Amino acid sequence: MIRGFLALPAALALLCATSVSVLADDVMLVIDASASMAGKLGRDRKIDLVADSVETAVADFPTEARIGVLAFGAKSKTSCTDAEVVARPQRNNNEIVAAAAAKLQPRGKAPLAVAVERAANALDYKKERATVIVFVDKVEACDANPCVLAESLAERAKDLTVEVIGLGLDDKDIESVACLAEKTGGKFINAKDGTDVAGGLAAALASAKAPPPNLPSAHIEAPAKVIQSAVFDVAYDGPKAKGDRVQIVWPGLPAGSEIRSVLVAKDGKIRKLRAPAEPGTYEIRYYHPELNVILATQSIEVDVRPTTVTAPDRVGAGAPFSVAWSGPAAASDVIEIAPEAASTKLAAISVNKDGRALTFTAPIAPGRYEVRYRSAADQTIAAKAGFTVDAPSASLNGPATARPGSEIKVDWKGPAARFDDVVIARAEMPAGEHVTLARIRPDRPTVAITVPAEPGSYELRYIAGDGTAIFARAPLTVR
């Protein structure tokens, strides 16, 4: 059965009023009112966050559906049966439900299983479609086991879903309550703040809204697992109406929600979607916007991209080289080069979202080096690969003599890294100084360079791009 229908837009509702009625599950809100609900989630008391979220969310719930409230732990500090309906499930009950939730004050114990069973019975769950939405902060050591109860309810129900919103539960309590949702086709979230509480209730109520009858059929086929940010194919079938689209979305969000989507084609041509950058479990949906309904879904797991770096085994000193990599490409992640086993880096380039290889210039000094993928989140090295920088290899071939101020042609061989130069300098000048200069271009094996105006003895030099090393020399006499 398809869930996740939202109320029709007003204009469409008028057009469809005679043929489509908006139905919804009967709903019971089960609210933990035990003493621990006086504690805070973020800056606010848990009981207040629940009351606020109920007031906001039920305002949009269909008034023709029955909705009520059951509170547990609201009276007794010792009883394992303290679970009472405080707002009987009925139609046009939204304001009464909000008022009942607002009146609750934390007091007693938390008999969760008893509360869920009584809420299901209040909805006549054996004969009617029903959704029980549970807010729970603590699981008491009462006799009933919530997981066993869930199995029993699922076996006897006509169509019962239990949605569970934990309020900052610890790990041991999560195991005890998540099964209520898992065994009845519902969803569990462990809220960390008021936004999570409100969003969880809104999503649960949206799931309780039933789709109109006689929906068109649809089908989706996508990979069960993809790598984060990867592009993948989605095949589909369905009405292919104008505006229909294939979406990727967090599970449990209302119809129309999406991370990204693509319009379907009338000819059924396969579409491509890009996976989210954040790993996790998502849904692929065929969404029909005219009715604001999800016609088909498929779960898809987004895995972390394996982190690797690959460099050539050997690189000439000062030569450009390419580093291939894969990884999460999180903000500020970098690929860096450094001497082997050294803590200091020589250069670093930020990774890109599309996984393109990065180009580095090899160090000038021969020796062993490493390329590293450094994660910005914790500054750890997630992957590395070693490479050897060979001694520089370069040569110059030009005239031995030249007239002052003339232009000469010089053939060169060398790394052709960015900013590599052919210069004319006096023999006593350091590598970073020269009299005249010509920039090397990798696609031109010859440079034209101007001869100094003053006669004397000079050198033709091949200078590394950083200006710190001379890779080749040739004498030049100017006269």
LINHUDA-V591666 format. One record per run of one state. SS is the DSSP state (hx for helix, st for strand, lp for the rest). FROM is the first residue (numbers start at 1). TO is the last residue. Records with the same first field share a line. If there is no record, write none. Layout:
# LINHUDA-V591666
SS->FROM-TO / FROM-TO
This chain:
# LINHUDA-V591666
lp->1-9 / 17-23 / 25-25 / 33-33 / 39-39 / 42-43 / 59-66 / 73-82 / 91-93 / 104-107 / 109-111 / 123-128 / 137-145 / 157-158 / 168-170 / 183-187 / 192-193 / 210-218 / 223-224 / 228-230 / 238-244 / 251-259 / 264-270 / 275-279 / 289-292 / 304-307 / 311-313 / 317-319 / 327-333 / 340-346 / 351-357 / 362-366 / 375-380 / 391-394 / 398-400 / 403-406 / 414-420 / 426-435 / 440-440 / 442-443 / 445-445 / 451-455 / 464-469 / 479-479
hx->10-16 / 35-38 / 46-58 / 94-103 / 112-122 / 146-156 / 171-182 / 194-208
st->24-24 / 26-32 / 34-34 / 40-41 / 44-45 / 67-72 / 83-90 / 108-108 / 129-136 / 159-167 / 188-191 / 209-209 / 219-222 / 225-227 / 231-237 / 245-250 / 260-263 / 271-274 / 280-288 / 293-303 / 308-310 / 314-316 / 320-326 / 334-339 / 347-350 / 358-361 / 367-374 / 381-390 / 395-397 / 401-402 / 407-413 / 421-425 / 436-439 / 441-441 / 444-444 / 446-450 / 456-463 / 470-478
